[in-house]
Amino acid sequence: MYPESHDSLPTRCFKVEEMIPDDLKEVLEIEQLAFPTPWSKNLFLRELHSDLSKIILAKSDAFEKRRVLGYICIWLASGEVHILNLACHPNFRRCGIATSLLEHSLFFSFKRGVRKAFLDVRGSNKEALALYKKYGFKQIGVRKGYYSDTREDAVVMVLEMESKTLLEKLFCKSQTINRE
Ligand SMILES: CC(C)(COP(=O)(O)OP(=O)(O)OC[C@H]1O[C@@H](n2cnc3c(N)ncnc32)[C@H](O)[C@@H]1OP(=O)(O)O)[C@@H](O)C(=O)NCCC(=O)NCCS
């Protein structure tokens, strides 16, 4: 059972680290709460073992047991990063977890020469759209009826990782990540 709210979770009281197979149970629990058509266990296992893929977690020590609070899955290929999945446990939203995961992934990719980030998001997903726009992602297209469960369109977004403001933000945050 997860604690019911983040009242007791001090801001940034979580660590960002790579997923290992032992984390799968908690990741699947969040995935099922976060999406109408969640990724399966096998899909996560495939990503865990793929050379292209990286799954990064936010984990907290603040409870009786170490908890996964959120995760991001990215693909690094051909000088681009693709954000495939991002979710945060519903009891711990709006306390900066997705922000940390996104920043960590962008900084990790930038250090490896990546200058473009891509993602797809449901047009109705206001929270995620707000998050991506905050980081300078721009809409470059729409995939009509892309999501097979609701036939909803996917908004395709790209981030050009050259902007001075973005880089300052990422490099400043990386100091924090490295100190933790
Ligand atoms: C979208 C999601 C990952 C955001 O996670 P989070 O940890 O709560 O996000 P953060 O606390 O880091 O918020 C960062 C920004 O996102 C936007 N945001 C997040 N929640 C929001 C909400 N309920 N309403 C409006 N904007 C919101 C805001 O711009 C926010 O910045 P601000 O707090 O300075 O205004 C989370 O709501 C989630 O897991 N949703 C279900 C899964 C999902 O839709 N994933 C995205 C798939 S593309």
The ligand as an ORCA input file, in Angstrom:
! r2SCAN-3c Opt
* xyz 0 1
  C       1.551     14.260    -16.263
  C       2.207     13.762    -14.977
  C       3.345     12.789    -15.332
  C       2.793     14.971    -14.203
  O       3.468     14.472    -13.058
  P       3.754     15.365    -11.762
  O       4.878     14.725    -11.011
  O       2.487     15.600    -11.032
  O       4.242     16.737    -12.425
  P       5.078     17.902    -11.717
  O       4.688     18.036    -10.275
  O       6.517     17.733    -12.004
  O       4.491     19.175    -12.494
  C       5.234     19.817    -13.516
  C       4.335     20.663    -14.388
  O       3.372     19.862    -15.067
  C       2.154     20.598    -15.240
  N       1.098     19.955    -14.448
  C       1.223     18.836    -13.689
  N       0.034     18.523    -13.135
  C      -0.848     19.450    -13.574
  C      -2.246     19.648    -13.352
  N      -2.965     18.824    -12.565
  N      -2.832     20.707    -13.968
  C      -2.134     21.541    -14.757
  N      -0.785     21.408    -15.008
  C      -0.176     20.375    -14.411
  C       2.436     22.000    -14.686
  O       2.988     22.772    -15.738
  C       3.521     21.687    -13.634
  O       4.330     22.801    -13.339
  P       3.904     23.794    -12.127
  O       3.678     22.931    -10.936
  O       5.083     24.708    -12.003
  O       2.650     24.476    -12.600
  C       1.170     13.057    -14.031
  O       0.004     13.875    -13.956
  C       0.771     11.669    -14.472
  O       1.405     10.681    -14.096
  N      -0.310     11.543    -15.278
  C      -0.799     10.245    -15.760
  C       0.153      9.636    -16.755
  C       0.396     10.568    -17.932
  O      -0.521     11.191    -18.447
  N       1.662     10.626    -18.376
  C       2.061     11.444    -19.520
  C       2.014     10.626    -20.737
  S       2.487     11.574    -22.158
*
